[in-house]
Amino acid sequence: MSWGSSSMMSTPILGGPMPGVAVMPGAASFPISHEGWPRPLANAADTPPWKDRDVDDGFAFDRRSPSVRGHTPLSRSISLSSSPSSTSLSVPLTGGSVSRKTSLRGNAAEALKRPPREWRTDFSLSGNGLLSGLLGTRGRSKSFGGGGGDPKVVLHPYIRYNTSKPPMRLDLRDSPNALKFHALSDRQLTQWDLMRFVCEPPLQVMRFYHTHLPWYIDVEAQNPAGVTLYELFRAFHLCMMTQIDNADYYNVEMNGEARAAIAEAWASRCISEAERAQGIRRVDYLMGRFIMEGIQKGKDGCWEIKTRKPTRSESHH
């Protein structure tokens, strides 16, 4: 099953897909290469929209199998304090010269700015709302009104979160090819499994959030009935792989500790220079809690994504 664009797939995420320049913590940024990501949809007339022409199993979200990731500790050579702007060079943890095009004073000025407009208005990792209050109250998020508050709407058992027995598992850093529903542990997942509706009764539009993500993920059905599991996981995947902007890294709702945790997640996720060159992605804001285990009803008519940190064996997978 391909993750390219299609009339049957969900429309997006706020903020749009990837910006033009990668944001990296404490290192010079590189232009983004769009080659191979997202993969274009196969356009053969006889090929279903979820299948690659060169894949025989009928179920391939991405031609590449999920990467094998090592548990790489954060290198001391990676600066956690310097600006991730594409115009900056690294500032070593032990000191050293500052880039000609930026300065620590410039970083401090950026850190006092309001967060981007597409951020959730109730989101903050700064641990101190004083500066945010001085800049003006951002206010509480208004109720989405997408059906999440309706007691009659029930999530599909495949994704309905249960603390003692999570219904699913997905490493959000990788392709949803690795998606596992525990109810289907005795067989291979097929494209038909993902054509099921996310909830009953089905909803045309659903809004999702995670406590560590400042962005909502809006999923809109591309059929008259309602949002499917396929549309859901495609939207999640596109959101997690979206590269951040400089304003996402430096603003009043962030602090040095949060930036350090995000940079560490970036360093641990990247297993090659090519990945590191693409900079920080939204998935790095999960700060290591990237194993998705389900969804539950959240606040203001939205739905909350539930994740956890990996076990030791999963960390080395």
N, C-alpha and C positions, 0 to 999 in steps of 0.2 A: 504494500500500500504506500503510495507516494505522498509526501508532505508538500507538494507544490500547490499552486493555485488551482482552484477548480470551482465550478458553479455549485458543487454540493458542499463546499467547505465553508467554515465560518469566517466571518469578516472580523476582523481584527480587534486588535488591541489598541488601547489609547496610545498616542504618541507615535504611531507608525513604526515600520520595521527599522532597519539599521541605519543610523546616520552615516555621514561620509567619512568620519575620522575615528579611529579607535582611541578609546581612553584607557591609558595604562597608569598604574600607580608608580610614580617615580621613575618613569623611563620615557624615552622619546616614542611618540606614537607613529603608527604606520597607516597608510591608506588601506581601506578595506578591499579585499579581493572578493568579488561576488561569484567567482568561479566555483561551481559546485554547491553553493548555498544561497538560498534554499534551492533544492534541485528542481528544475523545470518538470512539469507534468508530462508524462508520455502522451504524444498526440496522435498515436495510431488510431484510426477509426474503429478498429475492432478491439481496442484495449479498454477495459473498464477503468473508470477514473481513479480507482484505488490501487492499480497494479502497474508495476514497471514492465516494460516490454521484455526485458532480459531477466526477469525473475520468474521462476516456475512455480513457486509455492503459493502465489496469489495473495501474498500478504507481506509487503515490504514497504515500510514507511520511508526508508532511505536505503539507497543501494549499499552504503557502507554499514557493516555491523558495528554495534556500539564499541567505543574505544575501551581498551583495557587500561585502567587508570591506576597508577601507583599512588601510595600515600606519601606524597613528597612534602617534607616540612618546608616552611617558608625560609628562603635563603636570606642570610644577613645582607646580601648585596642588593636586595630589593628594598627601596625606600618606601616607608609607609607614611612619611610626613610631607613629601613633596607633592606638588600639584600634578594631577593626572592629565593636565591639558596637553594637547598635541604639540604645543609650542614650548614645552618644558623639557629639560633634561633631568636626570636623577640627582637627588640630593642624598648622599649616603647617610646611613643611620649614625655613623660616627663623626659626622661633620663634613666639611668640604665646601667647594665653591658652588655658588648658585648659578643657574642658567642666566645667560645674558638677557633672555626674553621674559623672565619671570623672577619673582622674589618671594621671600617668606611674607613680606608685607602684602604682596599681591594675593597670596594664598589666604591670608587673614581677611582681606577685603572680600574675597569671593565667599569665604565661609560665613559672612554676615548677610549674604543675599538671601532673598526668599527662594524657596524651592521651586522647581518648574511647575507650571500651571496644571500639567497633567497628573501631578502627584495627588494621592488621596489627601484630603484636607485634614484628616485626623491622624496622619502618620508623623512619627518623630522617632529618631534614634539618638537625639542629642542628650536626652535625660534632663534637659533643662529648658523649660518653656519661656524663660524670662526674655531672651533676645527675640524669640518669635513673637511674644506679646508686644514688645516695643515696636516691632515692624507692622503690627496690625493683626488682629485676630483672624485666623484662617477659617475658624468655625467648624462645626461638626458636619459630617457628610449627611446630606439629605437622603431620605429613604429612596431606594432605587425603584421600588414598585414593580419589580420584575417577577413577583410571585414567590420570592423566598420567604416572605412573612406569612404566606397562606398555609395554615395547618393541614390543608388537604393535599398539598404538594409534597410528594415523597420521592426521595432519590432512589435510583436503581440500586438493588442490593450489591451489584458489582463494585460500587464506589461509595456506598453509604458507610461513613466512618463509625467504627466501633473500637473503643479504647482497648478492650481486652482481646479482641480478635479482628484486627484490621482486614478489610476485604480485598486489598490490592497492594501491589508494590511497583514503584517506578522510580528509577534514578532520573531526576529531572535534568541532570547534566547531559544526558544521552538521548538518543532517538527512542521514541515510544515503541520501537521494535521489541524492546525488552519488557514491555508492559506485562504484568502478571495479575490475573484475577484468581483469587484463591478458590473460588467456586468452580473454576475451569482447570484446576491443577492436573486433572487426569487426561487432558488433551491439549492440542495446539490451538492457540487463539486464531480465529479466522476473521475475515472482513465482515462477515455477517454478524458476528458478536458486537462489532462496533457500530452497526446500524441501529442498535437499540437506542431508545430515548434515554436521556440523562435522568429524567424524572417522569412521574405520572401524577396528574395529567401533564403532558408535554408542554414546555414553554418555548415561545419564539425567541426570547432574549433572556440571557442569564448573566449576572455579574458576579465575578469571583475575586477573592482577595486572600493574601497571606499576611500574617502579622509583621513579617520582616520585609515585605515588598511594598514600596510606595505607590505602585501602579495597580489599578484595577485591570482585570482581564474580562472584557466583554465578549460574549459569544452569541452570535445571532444565527438562527437557523436559516439554511438555504433551501428549505423545503417548506411546504404549507403546514406541516404537522408540528415540528418542534426540534430542539437541539438534540443531536445524536452524540453518542460517546466518541465517534470519530471526529466530529467537529470540536468537541470539547478538548481532546488531547492534542489535536492539531494547534488550537489556539494557545494552549499551555506551552507547547513546544516552541512556537514562534515567539511568544513573550519571553521565555527563559533565554533564548538564544539572541535576543535583541541586544545590541551593544549600547552602553550608556553614553550620555553626554557629559561634558565637564560639569554642567550645572547640577547633575545628579550626584556628583561626588563631593562638591563643595557648596554647601548652603547652610542656613541657620538650623535646620533640623538634623544635621549630621555633626558628629564630633570626631576627634582624632581616634578614639577607641573604635568607633563604628567603621571608620575608613580603614583602620588597621585590620579589623576582622574581615572586611570585604576583600582587601588586598591579599590576605592570607588564603581566603577561599579561591581567589583567582589563581594564585601561585600553585595551590594544591591541585586545582582542576586541570591546569595546562600541562601536557606531557611532551610538548614539542615547542620549538621556537616559533613555528607557524601559528600555533594556538596562542602563544603569548603575544605575538604581534597583533592579534585581533583585539586585544585589550579586554577590559572588564565587561562582562555580560550581566544581564539582570539576574540570572540564576545565582551569581556570586553574592547577591544581597541576602540569600538564605543563610549565609555564614555557616555552611557545613551541614545544615538541616535540609538535605536535598532528596531524601528518600520519602516519596509521597505514599501515604497510606490510605487516603480517602478524602471525602468531602463531607461537611456537615453544614446545617443551617447556621448562618451568621447573623450579623446585625444589619439593620436598615434595609432589609429585603435582599441582602446579598448572601453569598455562599462562601464558606471558609475552607481553604485548602489546608489539609493537615499533613505535616511532614515530621521527620525525625532525623537525628544524626545516624550515620551508618554504623553497623557493628564492625568489629575489627576485621572479620572476614570480608565484609562488604567494602571496607575501606581499601583493601588490597585487590579488589576485583577490577 
